[in-house]
Amino acid sequence: MSPPAAPQAASPAQRPPATAPEAPATEANAAAGNAAGPTSNDASATRAATSGANATDPTAVDGNAAGATAADASATRAGASAAHATEANAAEASAPERTLDVRVWNGSAEVQLDGRTIPPGPVRVAAGPHQLAALVDGDVVDRADAPPADAQIDLIVPPPLAGLAIMIENQADARPQTGLTHADVVYEALAEGGITRFIAVFVSGDAPVVGPVRSLRHYFAFLAADYGADVVHIGASPEGFAWRDAMNMGHLDESAGDPGIWRIRSRPPPHNAYTDTAADRGFLVQRGRQRNRLWGPLRFDARAATGDAPAESMTLGFRPWAYRVGYTWDAGSERYLRFMEGGAHRDAETSDQIAPATVVVQFADVEAIPADPKLRLDVDLVGGSGDLVVFSRGTRRDGTWSKAAPRTATQWLDAHGDPFVLPPGQVWVEVVPLGSPLIVQP
């Protein structure tokens, strides 16, 4: 079957950024503060010098008078500001008590309210400002300021390891793969020619053998950026290189002579490249990387809600190609057994069948990159949004996804607009083109 015709409009993938994308807000605020600081100091110095000159120069009497007038005006403004602040504080002090529902996600932590330990859950607080914090082994791992009204406060315990993402191929000669069962989350999306690839993200553990490792595409870099992850790959598309560097992602790339990849003789190249995630972390630490511990859109709780609609099995495709993936719920293990092209998808080393606790189907616009000689694709993730289906515990829940910026984590929201909460365990995410088939059996 022929791939879809290239659209006439220019694809965002054709326009990689000339400079790095948006800086985190804290960096931007710091930069703004640094810029304002010297300007304010220079202005103060100028005023001081002018005042001194006026005091010694008999011709500057009019200037002194003007200065006195300005000082009186400043004093008036300061008094008004102080009065306004007093009124605001009095109003806040007279405001009623409020309830804060404190929730801790993705781990256990000591919760403190204004420096004293409290249990998670609803807590009544007096009027005025309050700060909450989550501590692990005495270290603050997350904090939040309480809003002035009743609210939920979400504190997230970061993963134990920094994010590491491995590009893995899925051609027939690359199957079965190794190490996918160890990943915390695995994304599957189309590459070119109707063949999918995986990016496996590790944030809580490592795998001694992962592969076969292949080249990077820019939309896989966007997915890895949800977790602030460094990436391991062999080469990349032009857009993949451009966005990887624009987002300042740590990386190990065998095609650039980086360490971390070895080859086996039992498979033909290029399907014979493997890596060790623990060793990769060591190489990246030496380069000043492995600094980000983020969960991306993942929010776990053993009491996660189930859907109203049963979903014992599902089959999905990647339009317009014939390739099919299936999942069947296994109540004994509370996992979805994964099938690919009609057969069980197993690990090459252990023969264990891949069995995530949660399967997420994310519908996205997928188009061919215009005039690309290798028929590469663009998946509209950044600035995009769409339908989302979450399968867990043998049920189905529907919602939406959105991703505001390259380094901003994707949001998975349920029908009420709240973040999806998932049961603990591995997550597989299928990023499929709009209109792709999804057949669910209750």
C-alpha positions as a printed Julia matrix, in Angstrom:
442×3 Matrix{Float64}:
   0.0     0.0    0.0
   1.31    3.4   -0.92
   1.96    5.96   1.79
  -0.23    9.05   1.91
   0.61   11.89  -0.47
   2.63   14.74   0.94
   0.53   17.81   1.81
   1.23   21.11   0.07
   1.49   23.16   3.27
   4.92   23.42   4.89
   5.27   21.06   7.85
   6.52   22.31  11.22
   9.14   19.58  11.0
  10.64   21.39   8.01
  11.31   24.44  10.11
  13.59   23.45  13.0
  14.38   26.28  15.38
  17.45   28.42  14.82
  17.79   28.78  18.57
  16.74   26.82  21.61
  13.0    26.87  22.37
  11.36   28.41  25.37
  13.36   28.61  28.58
  11.74   27.37  31.79
   9.88   30.1   33.61
  12.36   30.19  36.45
  15.23   30.82  34.05
  13.28   33.53  32.26
  12.36   35.22  35.52
  15.93   35.11  36.72
  17.12   36.63  33.47
  14.53   39.36  33.74
  15.58   40.06  37.33
  19.25   40.26  36.39
  18.43   42.65  33.57
  16.35   44.9   35.81
  18.85   44.91  38.68
  21.75   46.77  37.0
  19.36   49.28  35.42
  17.86   50.12  38.8
  21.28   50.44  40.41
  22.52   52.71  37.62
  19.49   54.95  38.05
  20.06   55.14  41.83
  23.69   56.06  41.3
  22.73   58.79  38.84
  20.23   60.29  41.28
  22.79   60.24  44.1
  25.42   61.97  41.96
  22.92   64.6   40.84
  21.87   65.31  44.44
  25.5    65.74  45.5
  26.17   68.17  42.67
  23.14   70.23  43.59
  24.29   70.5   47.22
  27.6    72.08  46.23
  26.55   74.12  43.2
  24.86   77.48  44.01
  23.27   77.52  40.58
  21.32   74.33  41.32
  18.8    75.82  43.78
  15.88   75.26  41.39
  16.98   71.66  40.91
  16.98   71.11  44.67
  13.5    72.51  44.91
  12.35   70.16  42.16
  14.01   67.29  43.99
  12.2    68.2   47.21
   8.9    68.26  45.34
   9.63   64.82  43.86
  10.55   63.53  47.32
   7.25   64.78  48.73
   5.39   63.03  45.91
   7.32   59.81  46.56
   6.49   60.0   50.25
   2.81   60.47  49.4
   2.88   57.44  47.09
   4.69   55.36  49.71
   2.1    56.27  52.31
  -0.71   55.32  49.96
   0.97   52.01  49.16
   1.44   51.23  52.85
  -2.2    52.03  53.53
  -3.29   49.79  50.64
  -1.11   46.94  51.92
  -2.56   47.35  55.42
  -6.09   47.18  54.03
  -5.22   44.09  51.95
  -3.67   42.33  54.94
  -6.68   43.2   57.08
  -9.04   41.85  54.41
  -7.05   38.61  54.14
  -6.94   38.25  57.92
 -10.74   38.62  58.09
 -11.3    36.03  55.33
 -12.86   32.72  56.48
 -10.91   29.51  56.99
 -10.49   27.28  53.98
  -9.98   23.57  53.25
  -6.93   22.25  51.42
  -7.09   18.69  50.08
  -3.44   17.61  50.06
  -2.58   14.69  47.76
   0.76   12.96  47.29
   1.47   11.19  43.98
   3.96    8.62  42.71
   5.47    7.69  46.05
   5.48    8.22  49.8
   6.56   11.46  51.44
   6.29   13.39  54.66
   3.89   16.28  54.19
   4.5    19.54  56.02
   2.21   22.55  56.36
   4.12   25.66  57.38
   6.9    23.48  58.77
   4.78   21.04  60.81
   4.04   17.48  59.72
   0.45   16.63  58.73
  -1.17   13.58  57.13
  -2.25   13.85  53.48
  -5.9    14.62  52.96
  -8.24   17.48  53.81
  -6.95   20.05  56.29
  -8.51   23.27  57.52
  -6.26   26.32  57.53
  -6.68   29.84  58.82
  -6.77   32.87  56.58
  -3.45   34.08  55.27
  -0.55   32.58  53.28
   0.5    28.96  53.8
   3.12   26.7   52.21
   3.04   22.94  51.83
   6.0    20.69  51.13
   6.73   17.02  50.46
   9.91   15.62  52.03
  11.74   12.36  51.36
  14.52   11.45  53.8
  14.41   15.01  55.1
  14.87   16.63  51.68
  12.16   18.79  50.13
  11.16   17.22  46.81
   8.12   19.36  46.0
   6.37   22.41  47.43
   3.29   24.51  46.78
   1.77   27.75  48.01
  -1.83   27.47  49.17
  -4.32   29.51  47.13
  -6.68   31.88  48.97
  -9.73   29.57  48.57
 -10.58   25.89  48.99
  -8.35   23.85  46.7
  -6.62   20.57  45.96
  -2.87   20.63  46.44
  -0.92   18.03  44.45
   2.6    17.16  45.64
   4.57   14.81  43.37
   7.43   12.62  44.55
  10.03   12.6   41.74
  11.26    9.31  40.28
  14.4     7.78  41.79
  16.42    8.18  38.58
  16.9    10.86  35.97
  15.1    10.28  32.68
  16.84    8.15  30.04
  15.2     7.37  26.69
  16.37    4.71  24.22
  15.33    4.65  20.54
  14.44    1.08  19.54
  13.49   -0.21  16.1
  10.6    -2.49  15.17
  11.38   -3.86  11.73
  10.84   -7.6   11.33
  14.61   -8.23  11.43
  14.79   -6.39  14.77
  12.23   -8.61  16.5
  12.05   -9.74  19.21
  13.5    -6.75  21.04
  15.33   -6.83  24.35
  14.79   -4.77  27.48
  11.37   -3.25  26.77
   9.9    -5.03  29.79
  12.2    -2.99  32.09
  11.07    0.45  30.88
   8.64    2.57  32.88
   6.88    3.82  29.77
   7.2     2.87  26.1
   5.86    4.94  23.21
   5.11    3.45  19.8
   4.68    5.67  16.73
   5.11    5.4   12.99
   8.46    5.99  11.37
   8.57    5.87   7.57
   7.29    3.11   5.3
   4.54    1.92   7.63
   7.04    0.66  10.22
   6.77    1.76  13.84
   9.54    2.51  16.31
   9.65    2.63  20.09
  11.17    5.03  22.54
  11.6     3.39  25.95
  11.88    5.71  28.95
  13.6     4.59  32.15
  13.07    6.63  35.35
  12.87    4.05  38.14
  15.24    1.27  37.07
  17.73    0.08  34.48
  18.15   -2.7   31.93
  21.48   -4.42  31.25
  20.59   -5.0   27.58
  18.26   -2.83  25.48
  17.84   -2.82  21.74
  18.2    -2.92  18.83
  18.99    0.8   18.98
  18.16    2.93  15.93
  17.91    6.54  14.78
  15.96    9.4   16.31
  12.97   11.28  14.88
  12.02   14.73  16.16
   8.61   13.71  17.53
  10.24   10.98  19.63
  12.51   13.69  21.03
   9.38   15.65  22.0
   8.03   12.59  23.83
  11.32   12.08  25.67
  11.28   15.76  26.65
   8.12   15.11  28.71
  10.47   13.42  31.19
  13.45   15.75  30.75
  15.2    12.64  29.45
  18.59   12.26  27.82
  18.43   10.15  24.65
  20.48    7.23  23.29
  20.29    6.71  19.53
  22.28    6.03  16.36
  21.96    8.95  13.98
  18.78   10.94  13.38
  16.7    12.66  10.75
  17.62   16.3   10.02
  14.67   17.4   12.16
  15.67   14.94  14.88
  19.16   16.41  15.16
  17.82   19.99  15.03
  15.24   19.57  17.79
  17.46   17.41  19.98
  20.06   20.18  19.99
  17.54   23.02  20.22
  16.09   21.44  23.37
  19.62   20.95  24.74
  19.02   17.26  25.33
  21.84   15.15  26.67
  22.59   12.34  24.25
  24.75    9.41  23.26
  24.9     8.94  19.49
  27.04    6.14  18.09
  27.16    7.84  14.68
  28.99   10.75  16.36
  31.51    8.45  18.06
  29.79    8.51  21.46
  30.2     5.5   23.78
  27.45    3.17  24.98
  26.6     1.0   21.96
  27.9    -2.47  21.15
  27.13   -4.84  18.28
  26.25   -8.55  18.28
  27.09  -11.06  15.53
  23.89  -13.1   15.66
  21.93  -10.41  13.79
  22.81   -8.51  10.6
  23.48   -4.78  10.8
  21.88   -2.36  11.36
  19.61   -4.5   13.55
  22.38   -5.6   15.94
  23.09   -2.53  18.12
  22.46   -2.71  21.89
  23.09   -0.66  25.01
  23.15   -0.86  28.83
  21.16    1.89  30.55
  23.27    1.94  33.74
  26.46    2.37  31.71
  24.75    5.07  29.62
  23.93    7.0   32.78
  27.58    6.9   33.78
  28.71    8.31  30.43
  26.08   11.05  30.6
  26.94   12.02  34.18
  30.55   12.52  33.05
  29.17   15.03  30.54
  27.19   16.93  33.17
  23.86   15.35  32.24
  21.27   13.15  34.01
  19.86   16.03  36.02
  16.08   15.84  35.42
  13.82   13.59  37.48
  10.35   14.03  36.03
   7.28   11.83  35.64
   5.88   13.63  32.6
   2.13   12.95  32.38
   2.31    9.86  34.61
   0.38   10.0   37.87
   0.11    6.74  39.83
  -2.06    5.57  42.7
  -3.01    2.04  43.78
  -6.58    3.33  44.24
  -6.81    4.69  40.67
 -10.35    4.78  39.34
 -11.58    2.33  36.75
 -13.75    3.09  33.77
 -17.44    2.33  33.41
 -16.96    0.44  30.13
 -15.29   -3.0   30.23
 -12.33   -3.54  27.89
 -11.08   -7.12  27.94
  -9.19   -6.77  24.67
  -8.46   -4.21  21.99
  -6.9    -4.14  18.53
  -5.51   -1.0   16.97
  -3.85    0.05  13.73
  -1.78    2.86  12.26
  -3.72    4.27   9.32
  -3.27    3.65   6.38
  -0.96    0.7    7.02
  -1.93   -2.93   7.67
   0.26   -3.29  10.78
  -1.81   -4.26  13.85
  -1.24   -4.35  17.61
  -3.44   -6.09  20.17
  -3.81   -6.25  23.96
  -5.72   -8.79  26.05
  -6.54   -8.27  29.72
  -5.16  -10.91  32.08
  -7.03  -10.64  35.38
  -4.57  -12.89  37.23
  -1.58  -10.58  36.65
  -3.69   -7.42  36.27
  -1.82   -6.67  33.06
  -2.61   -6.33  29.37
  -0.76   -8.99  27.34
   0.66   -7.41  24.19
   0.39   -8.95  20.72
   1.98   -7.73  17.49
   1.04   -8.88  13.99
  -1.04  -11.66  15.55
   1.69  -13.12  17.77
   2.7   -12.6   21.38
   5.26   -9.81  21.74
   8.06  -11.3   23.86
  11.42  -10.22  25.2
  14.34  -11.81  23.35
  16.35  -12.5   26.52
  13.67  -13.76  28.91
  10.85  -14.82  26.55
   8.48  -12.96  28.88
   5.48  -11.49  27.11
   5.29   -7.72  27.29
   2.41   -6.93  29.65
   1.81   -3.3   30.71
  -0.59   -2.34  33.49
  -1.95    0.54  31.4
  -2.32    1.1   27.67
  -2.86    4.65  26.4
  -4.02    5.35  22.85
  -3.21    8.91  21.76
  -4.69   10.1   18.45
  -2.55   12.69  16.63
  -2.33   14.27  13.2
   0.39   12.49  11.18
   1.49   13.83   7.81
   4.35   13.19   5.39
   7.09   15.84   5.45
   6.89   17.61   2.06
   9.66   16.75  -0.4
  11.42   14.46   2.08
  13.36   11.91  -0.03
  12.88    9.16   2.59
   9.16    9.83   3.13
   9.7    10.79   6.78
   6.72   11.88   8.85
   5.7    14.73  11.11
   3.53   13.91  14.13
   1.71   17.01  15.35
   2.51   16.89  19.07
   3.8    20.35  20.03
   0.89   22.76  20.22
  -1.38   19.84  19.39
  -4.24   18.13  21.19
  -6.66   15.33  20.56
  -8.57   12.33  21.83
  -7.1     9.93  24.35
  -8.25    6.49  25.48
  -6.85    4.88  28.64
  -7.15    1.14  29.29
  -6.42   -0.19  32.78
  -7.81   -2.9   35.05
  -9.9    -4.29  32.22
 -11.8    -1.05  31.66
 -11.81    1.94  29.34
 -11.7     5.66  30.14
 -11.87    8.45  27.55
 -10.26   11.88  27.7
  -7.99   14.28  25.86
  -4.28   15.08  25.51
  -2.41   18.3   24.82
   1.21   19.46  24.69
   1.82   23.2   24.89
   5.54   23.45  24.08
   8.51   21.22  23.17
   9.82   20.87  26.73
   6.43   21.06  28.47
   5.0    17.73  29.6
   1.97   16.39  27.79
  -1.26   16.54  29.76
  -3.61   13.56  29.88
  -7.0    14.73  31.15
 -10.12   12.7   31.85
 -13.69   13.61  30.95
 -13.86   15.92  34.0
 -10.69   17.78  33.05
  -8.61   16.18  35.81
  -5.27   14.43  35.21
  -5.63   10.7   34.58
  -4.54    8.63  37.57
  -3.08    5.25  36.64
  -2.51    2.05  38.62
   1.16    1.38  39.37
   3.01   -0.5   36.66
   4.39   -0.18  33.16
   2.61    2.08  30.65
   2.53    1.63  26.87
   1.46    4.59  24.75
   0.28    4.07  21.19
   0.51    7.33  19.2
  -1.72    6.59  16.21
  -2.8     8.71  13.22
  -6.23   10.31  13.24
  -8.88    7.92  11.97
  -6.88    4.79  12.86
  -8.98    1.77  13.83
  -9.47    0.96  17.51
 -11.63   -2.08  18.14
 -12.5    -2.82  21.76
 -14.08   -6.05  22.99
 -15.9    -5.86  26.36
